[in-house]
């Protein structure tokens, strides 16, 4: 599809964050285009068939308690899908329904390859034009000097230029389908497309959970039923349970013991949904979880098996003491999570200790006009990685842009009414639960 050449706001990514923030902008009737390189909800459609949302969906909107998986104040995936824990395909269908209902302009098959500030480009263009003119003048003057025998520099007239005045700001997005000019940019690409795989020598020969489309099929296509999973948080335990249910024997290694840790923030511990699923197979002799194992390397031996070497974390002891070697006939499975990869927007968002720096309005501190939406948003040490967390920032971004454009932002009050408006970041503390 061909995106428009000029808009007020360009949103990059049509997942939960892109569609959600697109709806908030549509409430203000701000001209917006959502650019998506694949399809709406593409990352969700790549989930393994067995994977489900760990946050429950429930239609409690009428009580001011929005469905935890909703991206707008007045929708509920539970109602749309008749599911409490939808799978990836189902949730992508919900996002498509939201985009259709709000008549969002979503251009699919459009990949953004570069973001440039318009003023910077115009300055470069002026400098190039000026230099070209100077070069031309020098060439012409040399010709005159040769013809009249006048020494270089004598009798010449200065070149007068009239460069175009700098614009009021904005950005130029280079895309696979042409150039898009926008006053503001919202980066909402998520991080499912950037799995963390470079974690130890030999990890490139392993398979990441994001590469699996079905654990049942993965099990049936293997010559044996022995599997090793590296990482014991949500994706690791999800994979382990699915493989055990498929009749496989599974060992899970983790540098800690996330399955034994409880706390108020599900971003840091196993969710109740995952913990409950783990308990359902905990008594099986086909599952072994081992904490305190820091994986050092993985390599294939002469028999084609994989040897995974690990050392004991501080305070732990492995089966063989300080270090152990685990041999498995199948590719080790990496449940090592994801890392923010902002692609062309990387330079807009500096990092400190790996955390992306943002203003209190989720704007780039170095490139005003570029905003971040989605699971990579972090404030006060709290990760906004769940939908019910980062969706509360959609109206903040929309309100900021609306104010700058001189638009009435009153329609965003519906977010406050549905407790989807988080402006006071002082409440974002890692431990806020007395239980």
Buried (B, 14 or more C-beta within 10 A) or exposed (E): EEBBEEBBBBBBBBBBBBBBBBBBBBBBEBBBBBBBBBBBBBBBBBBBBBBBBBBBBBBEBEEEEBBBBBBBBBBBBBBBBEBBBBBBEBBBBBBBBBBEEBEBBBBBBBBBEEBBBBBEEBEEEBEEEEEEEEEEBEEEBEEEBEEEEEEEEEEBEEEEEEEEEEEEEBBBBBBEBEEBBBBBBBBBBBBBBBBBBEBBEBBEEBBBBBBBEBBBEBBEEBEEBBBBBBBBBBBBBBBBBBBBBBEBBBBBBBBBBBBEEEEEBBBBBBBEBBBEBBEEBEEEEBBEBBBBBBBBEBEEEEEEBBBBBBBBBEEBEBEEEEBBEBEBBBBBBBBBBBEBBBBBBBEBBBEEEEBBEBEEBBBBEEBBBBBBBBBBBBBEEBBBBBBBBBBBBBBBBBBBBBEBBEBEBEBBEBBEEBEBBBBEEEEBEEEEEEE
